[in-house]
Amino acid sequence: MLEGKRGIVLGVANKRSLAWRIAQACAAQGASLALTVQGERFEQTTRDLATGLDTSDDVPVLRLDVTDPEQIKAVADDLRERWGKLDFVVHSIAYANPAELKGRFRDTTRQGFSDALEISAYSLVSVSREFAELMTDGGSIVALSYLGGERVVPNYNVMGVAKAALDAAIRYLSFDLGPQGIRVNSVAPGPVRTVSASAVGDFAKMLDHVKRVAPLRRNVTGEEVGNVVAFLVSDLATGVTGTHLPIDCGYTVMGVTHGLDEAETAE
């Protein structure tokens, strides 16, 4: 499905990250990949993971701090020299101060708000600006969002506001880049047990709740997220852009969920 495609996955930090699951799925479908890592702290782990990808090509691991425009340009220049062109980008980068992912949203600090919006939302704009120049034959950009950008999710707080900004950026970028044949979409996985997700207050309760009330009565897996993203960056999805696709075992279709599990128990 992705034979002959070249893509970059941003944000692979460890084997539990969704970015890693996406990289595995794309490699399994034949893509040549590059991975990025935020800094030295995760670099060796990401390099070790890269050697295990199911691909015949070497997988470069490039350091990228998305708050530094020079680093974004350097990665784009590296890919231009290495490959000449690029077919897809997966943006799996988000950050908020863990102290602000619990308690009351109104206690969000100015700096915390600024950091969350810059890293989680504006980075998609800056990355797209540089990497779109490499997509000379069109391509696909996919970002990872979440339901907390559309609805209130307790403790998600400032990250929910950042995801709302990300979702809006997806729509505007799809309009900007469409004439170049570049598609821009987001996926919204349900809760998955990752290192970053564990920073959200009461995350275990969130997992249990979704499992009880989602139509499939389970939580989504990282592998399932990876497979959907592989589809979106492939030529099977050439007519899809500006779209926000939930991958959550149907949870978002539910209206009233309070008491659902109790009602089932009483039957």
C-alpha positions as a Markdown table, in Angstrom:
| # | Residue | x | y | z |
|---|---|---|---|---|
| 1 | Met | 0.0 | 0.0 | 0.0 |
| 2 | Leu | 2.9 | 2.4 | 0.7 |
| 3 | Glu | 5.6 | 0.9 | -1.6 |
| 4 | Gly | 7.7 | 3.6 | -3.0 |
| 5 | Lys | 6.5 | 6.2 | -0.5 |
| 6 | Arg | 8.8 | 8.2 | 1.7 |
| 7 | Gly | 7.6 | 9.7 | 4.9 |
| 8 | Ile | 8.6 | 11.2 | 8.2 |
| 9 | Val | 7.0 | 10.4 | 11.6 |
| 10 | Leu | 7.5 | 13.2 | 14.2 |
| 11 | Gly | 7.5 | 12.4 | 17.9 |
| 12 | Val | 8.7 | 8.8 | 18.4 |
| 13 | Ala | 9.8 | 8.7 | 22.0 |
| 14 | Asn | 9.3 | 5.0 | 23.1 |
| 15 | Lys | 7.7 | 1.7 | 22.2 |
| 16 | Arg | 4.4 | 2.7 | 23.8 |
| 17 | Ser | 4.0 | 6.0 | 21.8 |
| 18 | Leu | 1.4 | 6.2 | 19.1 |
| 19 | Ala | 4.0 | 7.6 | 16.8 |
| 20 | Trp | 5.9 | 4.3 | 17.1 |
| 21 | Arg | 2.8 | 2.3 | 16.3 |
| 22 | Ile | 2.2 | 4.5 | 13.3 |
| 23 | Ala | 5.8 | 4.1 | 12.1 |
| 24 | Gln | 5.4 | 0.3 | 12.4 |
| 25 | Ala | 2.2 | 0.3 | 10.4 |
| 26 | Cys | 3.7 | 2.5 | 7.6 |
| 27 | Ala | 6.9 | 0.4 | 7.5 |
| 28 | Ala | 4.9 | -2.8 | 7.3 |
| 29 | Gln | 3.1 | -1.4 | 4.2 |
| 30 | Gly | 6.4 | -0.7 | 2.4 |
| 31 | Ala | 7.1 | 2.9 | 3.2 |
| 32 | Ser | 10.7 | 4.3 | 3.6 |
| 33 | Leu | 10.8 | 6.3 | 6.8 |
| 34 | Ala | 12.6 | 8.9 | 8.8 |
| 35 | Leu | 11.9 | 9.5 | 12.5 |
| 36 | Thr | 12.4 | 12.5 | 14.6 |
| 37 | Val | 13.1 | 12.8 | 18.3 |
| 38 | Gln | 12.9 | 15.9 | 20.5 |
| 39 | Gly | 16.3 | 15.7 | 22.1 |
| 40 | Glu | 19.1 | 13.7 | 23.6 |
| 41 | Arg | 16.9 | 12.3 | 26.4 |
| 42 | Phe | 15.0 | 10.0 | 24.0 |
| 43 | Glu | 17.5 | 9.7 | 21.1 |
| 44 | Gln | 19.1 | 6.4 | 21.9 |
| 45 | Thr | 15.7 | 4.7 | 22.6 |
| 46 | Thr | 14.4 | 6.0 | 19.3 |
| 47 | Arg | 17.5 | 4.8 | 17.4 |
| 48 | Asp | 17.1 | 1.3 | 18.9 |
| 49 | Leu | 13.5 | 1.2 | 17.9 |
| 50 | Ala | 14.4 | 2.4 | 14.3 |
| 51 | Thr | 16.7 | -0.6 | 13.8 |
| 52 | Gly | 13.7 | -2.9 | 14.4 |
| 53 | Leu | 11.4 | -1.5 | 11.8 |
| 54 | Asp | 10.3 | -3.8 | 9.0 |
| 55 | Thr | 12.0 | -1.9 | 6.2 |
| 56 | Ser | 14.8 | -2.7 | 3.8 |
| 57 | Asp | 16.1 | 0.9 | 4.0 |
| 58 | Asp | 18.1 | 2.5 | 6.8 |
| 59 | Val | 15.8 | 4.7 | 9.0 |
| 60 | Pro | 17.4 | 8.0 | 9.9 |
| 61 | Val | 16.6 | 9.4 | 13.3 |
| 62 | Leu | 16.8 | 13.2 | 13.2 |
| 63 | Arg | 16.7 | 15.6 | 16.2 |
| 64 | Leu | 13.9 | 18.0 | 16.0 |
| 65 | Asp | 12.7 | 20.6 | 18.5 |
| 66 | Val | 9.6 | 22.1 | 16.9 |
| 67 | Thr | 10.0 | 25.3 | 18.8 |
| 68 | Asp | 13.2 | 26.0 | 16.8 |
| 69 | Pro | 12.6 | 27.1 | 13.2 |
| 70 | Glu | 16.3 | 26.4 | 12.3 |
| 71 | Gln | 15.9 | 22.7 | 13.4 |
| 72 | Ile | 12.8 | 22.3 | 11.3 |
| 73 | Lys | 14.6 | 23.8 | 8.3 |
| 74 | Ala | 17.6 | 21.5 | 9.0 |
| 75 | Val | 15.5 | 18.4 | 9.0 |
| 76 | Ala | 13.8 | 19.5 | 5.7 |
| 77 | Asp | 17.2 | 20.1 | 4.1 |
| 78 | Asp | 18.4 | 16.7 | 5.3 |
| 79 | Leu | 15.4 | 15.0 | 3.7 |
| 80 | Arg | 15.8 | 17.0 | 0.5 |
| 81 | Glu | 19.4 | 15.9 | 0.2 |
| 82 | Arg | 18.6 | 12.3 | 1.3 |
| 83 | Trp | 15.5 | 11.6 | -0.8 |
| 84 | Gly | 14.8 | 14.7 | -3.0 |
| 85 | Lys | 11.1 | 14.6 | -2.2 |
| 86 | Leu | 8.6 | 13.6 | 0.5 |
| 87 | Asp | 5.3 | 11.9 | 0.3 |
| 88 | Phe | 3.9 | 12.1 | 3.8 |
| 89 | Val | 4.3 | 13.6 | 7.3 |
| 90 | Val | 2.8 | 12.3 | 10.5 |
| 91 | His | 2.7 | 15.0 | 13.3 |
| 92 | Ser | 2.5 | 13.2 | 16.7 |
| 93 | Ile | 3.7 | 16.0 | 18.9 |
| 94 | Ala | 2.0 | 17.5 | 21.9 |
| 95 | Tyr | 3.0 | 19.0 | 25.2 |
| 96 | Ala | 1.4 | 20.6 | 28.2 |
| 97 | Asn | 2.9 | 21.1 | 31.7 |
| 98 | Pro | 1.8 | 18.0 | 33.6 |
| 99 | Ala | 0.8 | 20.2 | 36.6 |
| 100 | Glu | -1.9 | 21.7 | 34.3 |
| 101 | Leu | -3.4 | 18.4 | 33.3 |
| 102 | Lys | -5.3 | 18.0 | 36.5 |
| 103 | Gly | -7.6 | 20.2 | 38.6 |
| 104 | Arg | -9.2 | 23.4 | 37.2 |
| 105 | Phe | -8.8 | 24.8 | 33.7 |
| 106 | Arg | -9.1 | 28.3 | 35.1 |
| 107 | Asp | -5.8 | 27.8 | 36.9 |
| 108 | Thr | -3.9 | 27.5 | 33.6 |
| 109 | Thr | -0.9 | 29.8 | 33.6 |
| 110 | Arg | 0.0 | 32.2 | 30.8 |
| 111 | Gln | 3.2 | 30.3 | 30.1 |
| 112 | Gly | 1.5 | 27.0 | 30.3 |
| 113 | Phe | -1.1 | 28.1 | 27.8 |
| 114 | Ser | 1.6 | 29.5 | 25.4 |
| 115 | Asp | 3.7 | 26.4 | 25.6 |
| 116 | Ala | 0.8 | 24.0 | 24.9 |
| 117 | Leu | -0.5 | 26.0 | 21.9 |
| 118 | Glu | 3.0 | 26.5 | 20.4 |
| 119 | Ile | 4.1 | 22.9 | 20.7 |
| 120 | Ser | 0.8 | 21.1 | 20.1 |
| 121 | Ala | -0.8 | 23.3 | 17.5 |
| 122 | Tyr | 1.5 | 25.9 | 15.9 |
| 123 | Ser | 4.2 | 23.3 | 15.3 |
| 124 | Leu | 1.9 | 21.7 | 12.7 |
| 125 | Val | 1.9 | 25.0 | 10.8 |
| 126 | Ser | 5.6 | 25.5 | 10.9 |
| 127 | Val | 6.4 | 21.9 | 10.0 |
| 128 | Ser | 3.9 | 22.0 | 7.1 |
| 129 | Arg | 5.4 | 25.2 | 5.7 |
| 130 | Glu | 8.8 | 23.7 | 5.4 |
| 131 | Phe | 7.9 | 20.1 | 4.4 |
| 132 | Ala | 5.3 | 21.0 | 1.9 |
| 133 | Glu | 8.1 | 22.3 | -0.4 |
| 134 | Leu | 9.4 | 18.7 | -0.6 |
| 135 | Met | 6.0 | 17.3 | -1.6 |
| 136 | Thr | 6.5 | 18.0 | -5.3 |
| 137 | Asp | 4.1 | 15.2 | -6.4 |
| 138 | Gly | 1.5 | 16.0 | -3.7 |
| 139 | Gly | 1.3 | 14.1 | -0.5 |
| 140 | Ser | -0.4 | 13.7 | 2.9 |
| 141 | Ile | 0.0 | 15.3 | 6.3 |
| 142 | Val | -1.7 | 13.7 | 9.3 |
| 143 | Ala | -1.8 | 15.0 | 12.8 |
| 144 | Leu | -3.0 | 13.4 | 16.0 |
| 145 | Ser | -5.9 | 15.1 | 17.8 |
| 146 | Tyr | -8.3 | 14.0 | 20.5 |
| 147 | Leu | -12.0 | 14.4 | 21.5 |
| 148 | Gly | -10.9 | 16.9 | 24.2 |
| 149 | Gly | -10.6 | 19.5 | 21.5 |
| 150 | Glu | -14.3 | 19.2 | 20.8 |
| 151 | Arg | -15.8 | 18.4 | 24.2 |
| 152 | Val | -14.9 | 18.9 | 27.8 |
| 153 | Val | -12.8 | 16.0 | 29.1 |
| 154 | Pro | -12.1 | 16.6 | 32.8 |
| 155 | Asn | -8.4 | 17.2 | 33.6 |
| 156 | Tyr | -7.5 | 17.6 | 29.9 |
| 157 | Asn | -7.7 | 21.3 | 30.4 |
| 158 | Val | -5.3 | 23.4 | 28.3 |
| 159 | Met | -4.4 | 20.5 | 26.1 |
| 160 | Gly | -8.1 | 20.4 | 25.0 |
| 161 | Val | -7.8 | 24.1 | 23.9 |
| 162 | Ala | -4.6 | 23.2 | 22.1 |
| 163 | Lys | -6.2 | 20.3 | 20.2 |
| 164 | Ala | -9.1 | 22.6 | 19.2 |
| 165 | Ala | -6.5 | 25.0 | 17.7 |
| 166 | Leu | -4.9 | 22.0 | 16.0 |
| 167 | Asp | -8.2 | 20.9 | 14.5 |
| 168 | Ala | -8.8 | 24.4 | 13.1 |
| 169 | Ala | -5.3 | 24.5 | 11.7 |
| 170 | Ile | -6.0 | 21.2 | 9.9 |
| 171 | Arg | -8.9 | 22.8 | 8.1 |
| 172 | Tyr | -7.1 | 25.9 | 7.1 |
| 173 | Leu | -4.0 | 24.0 | 5.9 |
| 174 | Ser | -6.1 | 21.6 | 3.8 |
| 175 | Phe | -7.4 | 24.7 | 2.0 |
| 176 | Asp | -3.9 | 26.3 | 1.6 |
| 177 | Leu | -2.2 | 23.1 | 0.5 |
| 178 | Gly | -5.0 | 21.5 | -1.6 |
| 179 | Pro | -3.9 | 23.2 | -4.9 |
| 180 | Gln | -0.6 | 21.4 | -4.5 |
| 181 | Gly | -2.3 | 18.1 | -4.2 |
| 182 | Ile | -1.4 | 17.9 | -0.5 |
| 183 | Arg | -4.0 | 16.4 | 1.8 |
| 184 | Val | -4.2 | 17.4 | 5.5 |
| 185 | Asn | -6.2 | 15.4 | 8.0 |
| 186 | Ser | -6.3 | 14.6 | 11.7 |
| 187 | Val | -7.2 | 11.4 | 13.6 |
| 188 | Ala | -8.6 | 11.4 | 17.1 |
| 189 | Pro | -7.7 | 8.2 | 18.9 |
| 190 | Gly | -9.6 | 7.2 | 22.0 |
| 191 | Pro | -7.5 | 6.9 | 25.2 |
| 192 | Val | -4.5 | 4.6 | 24.8 |
| 193 | Arg | -2.1 | 3.8 | 27.6 |
| 194 | Thr | 1.0 | 5.7 | 26.7 |
| 195 | Val | 3.6 | 7.5 | 28.8 |
| 196 | Ser | 2.3 | 10.9 | 27.8 |
| 197 | Ala | -1.3 | 10.0 | 28.4 |
| 198 | Ser | -0.5 | 8.9 | 31.9 |
| 199 | Ala | 0.1 | 12.6 | 32.8 |
| 200 | Val | -3.6 | 13.3 | 32.5 |
| 201 | Gly | -5.4 | 13.2 | 35.9 |
| 202 | Asp | -7.6 | 10.1 | 36.4 |
| 203 | Phe | -6.5 | 8.6 | 33.1 |
| 204 | Ala | -7.2 | 5.0 | 34.3 |
| 205 | Lys | -10.8 | 6.0 | 35.1 |
| 206 | Met | -11.1 | 7.4 | 31.5 |
| 207 | Leu | -10.0 | 4.1 | 30.1 |
| 208 | Asp | -12.5 | 2.2 | 32.2 |
| 209 | His | -15.3 | 4.6 | 31.2 |
| 210 | Val | -14.7 | 4.3 | 27.5 |
| 211 | Lys | -14.5 | 0.6 | 27.7 |
| 212 | Arg | -17.9 | 0.4 | 29.4 |
| 213 | Val | -19.8 | 2.7 | 27.1 |
| 214 | Ala | -18.2 | 2.6 | 23.6 |
| 215 | Pro | -20.2 | 0.6 | 21.1 |
| 216 | Leu | -17.4 | -2.0 | 20.7 |
| 217 | Arg | -17.1 | -2.2 | 24.5 |
| 218 | Arg | -13.3 | -1.9 | 24.5 |
| 219 | Asn | -10.6 | 0.7 | 24.1 |
| 220 | Val | -8.8 | 1.2 | 20.8 |
| 221 | Thr | -5.2 | -0.2 | 20.4 |
| 222 | Gly | -2.1 | 1.5 | 19.2 |
| 223 | Glu | -2.0 | -0.9 | 16.3 |
| 224 | Glu | -5.4 | 0.1 | 15.1 |
| 225 | Val | -4.4 | 3.8 | 15.2 |
| 226 | Gly | -1.3 | 3.0 | 13.2 |
| 227 | Asn | -3.3 | 1.2 | 10.5 |
| 228 | Val | -5.8 | 4.0 | 10.0 |
| 229 | Val | -2.9 | 6.6 | 9.7 |
| 230 | Ala | -1.2 | 4.3 | 7.1 |
| 231 | Phe | -4.4 | 4.3 | 5.1 |
| 232 | Leu | -4.7 | 8.1 | 5.3 |
| 233 | Val | -1.1 | 8.6 | 4.0 |
| 234 | Ser | -1.6 | 6.1 | 1.2 |
| 235 | Asp | -3.1 | 6.5 | -2.3 |
| 236 | Leu | -6.3 | 4.8 | -1.1 |
| 237 | Ala | -7.2 | 8.1 | 0.6 |
| 238 | Thr | -6.5 | 10.5 | -2.2 |
| 239 | Gly | -9.9 | 12.1 | -2.0 |
| 240 | Val | -9.8 | 12.7 | 1.8 |
| 241 | Thr | -8.7 | 16.1 | 3.1 |
| 242 | Gly | -9.7 | 18.5 | 5.9 |
| 243 | Thr | -11.2 | 15.5 | 7.8 |
| 244 | His | -11.1 | 14.7 | 11.5 |
| 245 | Leu | -11.4 | 11.0 | 11.9 |
| 246 | Pro | -12.2 | 9.4 | 15.3 |
| 247 | Ile | -10.6 | 6.1 | 16.1 |
| 248 | Asp | -12.2 | 5.3 | 19.4 |
| 249 | Cys | -14.3 | 2.1 | 19.1 |
| 250 | Gly | -17.3 | 4.4 | 18.4 |
| 251 | Tyr | -17.3 | 6.3 | 21.7 |
| 252 | Thr | -17.9 | 9.7 | 20.0 |
| 253 | Val | -21.3 | 8.5 | 18.6 |
| 254 | Met | -22.7 | 8.2 | 22.1 |
| 255 | Gly | -25.0 | 10.8 | 23.6 |
| 256 | Val | -26.1 | 10.0 | 27.2 |
| 257 | Thr | -23.5 | 7.6 | 28.7 |
| 258 | His | -24.0 | 8.2 | 32.4 |
| 259 | Gly | -25.5 | 5.1 | 34.1 |
| 260 | Leu | -25.2 | 3.0 | 31.0 |
| 261 | Asp | -23.1 | 0.3 | 32.6 |
| 262 | Glu | -25.5 | 0.2 | 35.6 |
| 263 | Ala | -28.5 | -0.2 | 33.3 |
| 264 | Glu | -26.9 | -3.2 | 31.6 |
| 265 | Thr | -26.1 | -4.8 | 34.9 |
| 266 | Ala | -29.8 | -4.5 | 35.9 |
| 267 | Glu | -31.1 | -6.3 | 32.8 |
